[in-house]
Amino acid sequence: MPKSKTTAPRETKAAILRKLLSRKAGADLAALQSVTGWQPHSVRAALSGLRKAGYTIDRTDPAKPGGTATYRITGRAEGAR
């Protein structure tokens, strides 16, 4: 009988976004773009999708002029994955 190779399930880009946004520091748009390979409008659409799924996402304005805003998941509704 041939040995079967089991591979770990692939982590989805949505799961990667949730992981980055769940960090205490959160993530900015550029970081989310680079990890997913998506364009800015696609990242923002994914953020909207997370909000519709019941996640609370806070946007923190840049600390310095010319800086970037940071996004962070601060809560989730019952049953949100």
Legacy VTK file of the C-alpha trace (Angstrom):
# vtk DataFile Version 3.0
C-alpha trace
ASCII
DATASET POLYDATA
POINTS 81 float
0.000 0.000 0.000
1.486 3.384 -0.987
2.147 5.901 1.721
-0.135 8.899 1.470
1.285 12.290 2.094
-0.863 14.521 4.205
-0.486 18.209 3.768
-1.558 20.827 6.229
-4.581 22.819 5.136
-3.641 25.988 3.323
-4.184 29.166 5.290
-6.548 31.482 3.428
-5.803 35.130 2.805
-8.855 36.054 4.871
-7.430 34.075 7.804
-4.091 35.842 7.380
-5.879 39.225 7.422
-7.743 38.280 10.611
-4.474 37.204 12.232
-2.697 40.480 11.347
-5.656 42.604 12.393
-5.954 40.751 15.700
-2.470 41.806 16.809
-2.305 44.489 19.481
-0.587 46.856 17.024
-2.985 45.985 14.183
-1.836 46.491 10.595
-1.780 49.269 8.040
-3.096 49.056 4.493
0.386 48.597 2.989
1.125 45.604 5.231
-2.213 43.999 4.374
-1.525 44.585 0.674
1.930 43.054 0.782
0.860 39.909 2.617
-2.110 39.230 0.317
-0.854 40.648 -2.961
-4.140 42.532 -3.305
-4.695 46.107 -4.440
-5.893 48.696 -1.897
-9.544 48.525 -2.968
-9.534 44.744 -2.521
-8.108 45.017 1.001
-10.746 47.596 1.905
-13.452 45.311 0.481
-12.132 42.463 2.647
-12.288 44.765 5.686
-15.914 45.542 4.826
-16.610 41.827 4.505
-15.168 41.221 7.967
-17.392 43.978 9.348
-20.438 42.375 7.720
-19.399 39.049 9.251
-19.656 40.632 12.701
-16.127 41.801 13.446
-15.549 45.245 14.943
-12.623 46.912 13.172
-11.199 50.157 14.523
-9.253 52.570 12.364
-6.588 54.580 14.155
-5.464 57.781 12.500
-1.737 58.223 11.861
0.268 59.577 14.768
2.402 61.745 12.491
1.415 63.827 9.481
1.990 61.777 6.352
1.766 58.504 8.295
-0.634 55.678 7.609
-3.818 54.648 9.370
-3.840 51.395 11.312
-6.685 48.878 11.370
-7.336 46.470 14.237
-10.020 43.954 15.169
-11.336 44.986 18.573
-14.308 42.663 18.865
-16.465 40.124 17.150
-20.056 39.102 17.263
-21.210 35.792 18.643
-20.665 33.124 15.990
-18.165 35.118 13.917
-15.198 32.988 12.863
LINES 1 82
81 0 1 2 3 4 5 6 7 8 9 10 11 12 13 14 15 16 17 18 19 20 21 22 23 24 25 26 27 28 29 30 31 32 33 34 35 36 37 38 39 40 41 42 43 44 45 46 47 48 49 50 51 52 53 54 55 56 57 58 59 60 61 62 63 64 65 66 67 68 69 70 71 72 73 74 75 76 77 78 79 80
